[in-house]
């Protein structure tokens, strides 16, 4: 009886896709706890709001210092290349093997100013985002398909 269970465990492990520690993806959605500020006489009732992934910014420098700065938003890195195919645009950032400064990723979500940020591992060499575009080639505020994003 032990043999078939061991064989099943080995087969399940072999069939599972490999976990790549160097892949970085933004979560597909973000839950934000909304706490209203109530004027005198009103009672506030908090709520949780769910927001879909909307896009990214890649920034060079110290994440903690830049994200807590009173300046509205850190300056994003421009993509190294951009390719438009049909109604989709893919932007790509390439990183050298020996980066001197830190690069971090900011994940943005629709309908909120709340963001997520993470330092990219130094082993990440490329990030790509593919977004739907409209007839004029611009990314719509509310696309029919969510952006596809991956760093590895």
C-alpha positions in Angstrom: 0.0 0.0 0.0 2.9 2.4 0.7 4.4 1.9 -2.8 1.4 3.2 -4.8 1.2 6.3 -2.5 4.9 7.0 -3.0 4.5 6.6 -6.7 1.5 9.0 -6.8 3.5 11.6 -4.8 6.4 11.3 -7.2 4.1 11.6 -10.2 2.3 14.6 -8.7 5.6 16.4 -8.0 6.8 15.7 -11.6 3.6 17.0 -13.1 3.6 20.2 -11.1 5.1 23.2 -12.9 8.5 24.3 -11.5 8.4 27.2 -9.1 10.7 29.9 -10.4 12.0 32.0 -7.5 13.1 34.7 -9.8 9.7 35.4 -11.4 7.9 38.5 -10.1 4.3 39.1 -10.9 1.8 41.7 -9.5 -1.1 40.1 -7.7 -4.2 40.2 -10.0 -6.2 42.2 -7.5 -5.8 44.3 -4.3 -8.1 44.5 -1.4 -8.2 47.8 0.4 -9.7 48.5 3.8 -11.6 51.8 3.4 -12.1 53.8 6.6 -14.3 56.9 6.0 -13.7 60.1 7.8 -17.0 61.1 9.2 -18.0 64.7 9.9 -19.6 65.5 13.2 -22.9 63.7 13.8 -22.2 61.0 11.2 -21.1 57.4 11.9 -18.4 56.0 9.7 -18.7 52.4 8.5 -15.6 50.8 7.0 -15.6 48.6 3.9 -13.3 46.4 1.9 -12.9 47.2 -1.7 -11.4 45.0 -4.3 -9.4 46.5 -7.2 -8.2 44.9 -10.4 -4.5 45.1 -11.5 -4.1 48.1 -13.8 -0.4 48.5 -14.6 3.1 48.9 -13.3 6.0 51.3 -12.8 9.6 50.3 -12.5 11.7 52.7 -10.4 15.4 52.8 -9.7 16.6 53.7 -6.2 15.7 53.1 -2.6 12.1 51.8 -2.4 11.5 52.8 1.3 12.8 56.3 0.8 10.9 57.0 -2.4 7.6 55.4 -1.5 7.4 57.3 1.8 8.6 60.6 0.3 6.1 63.5 0.3 6.6 63.9 -3.4 3.5 62.4 -5.2 5.2 59.6 -7.2 8.7 58.4 -7.9 10.0 58.8 -11.5 9.4 55.6 -13.4 12.0 54.1 -15.7 11.2 54.3 -19.4 10.9 50.9 -21.2 13.8 49.8 -23.4 11.5 48.8 -26.2 7.9 48.9 -27.1 6.1 46.7 -29.7 2.5 47.2 -30.9 0.7 44.2 -32.5 -2.9 44.6 -33.5 -4.7 45.9 -30.4 -2.0 45.1 -27.9 1.2 46.9 -26.8 4.1 45.2 -25.1 6.6 47.2 -23.2 9.9 45.7 -22.1 12.6 46.7 -19.6 16.0 45.0 -19.7 18.5 44.9 -16.8 22.2 44.3 -17.0 23.7 41.3 -15.2 25.7 43.7 -12.9 23.2 46.3 -11.7 24.6 48.9 -9.4 21.4 50.3 -8.0 18.2 48.8 -6.8 15.2 48.6 -9.0 11.7 48.2 -7.5 8.3 47.4 -9.0 5.2 49.3 -8.2 1.9 47.5 -8.9 -1.0 49.9 -9.6 -4.7 49.0 -9.3 -7.8 50.5 -10.8 -10.0 52.8 -8.7 -7.5 53.3 -5.9 -4.4 55.2 -5.1 -3.2 52.3 -3.0 -0.2 50.4 -4.5 2.1 47.5 -3.8 5.8 47.7 -4.2 8.6 45.1 -4.1 12.4 45.2 -4.8 13.3 43.2 -7.8 15.8 40.4 -7.2 19.2 41.2 -8.8 18.8 38.0 -10.9 15.8 39.5 -12.8 17.0 40.5 -16.3 13.7 41.4 -18.0 10.2 42.7 -17.3 7.4 42.8 -19.8 3.8 44.1 -19.7 1.3 43.5 -22.5 -1.8 45.8 -22.4 -4.8 46.1 -24.6 -5.0 49.2 -26.8 -7.9 51.0 -28.4 -8.1 52.0 -32.1 -5.9 55.0 -31.6 -3.2 52.9 -29.9 -3.8 54.1 -26.4 -4.4 52.0 -23.3 -8.0 52.4 -22.2 -8.8 53.2 -18.5 -11.1 50.1 -18.3 -9.7 47.5 -20.6 -11.7 44.4 -21.5 -8.7 42.1 -20.7 -6.4 42.7 -17.8 -2.7 43.5 -18.5 -0.3 40.6 -18.6 2.9 41.2 -16.6 6.0 39.2 -15.7 9.6 39.9 -14.6 12.2 37.1 -14.8 
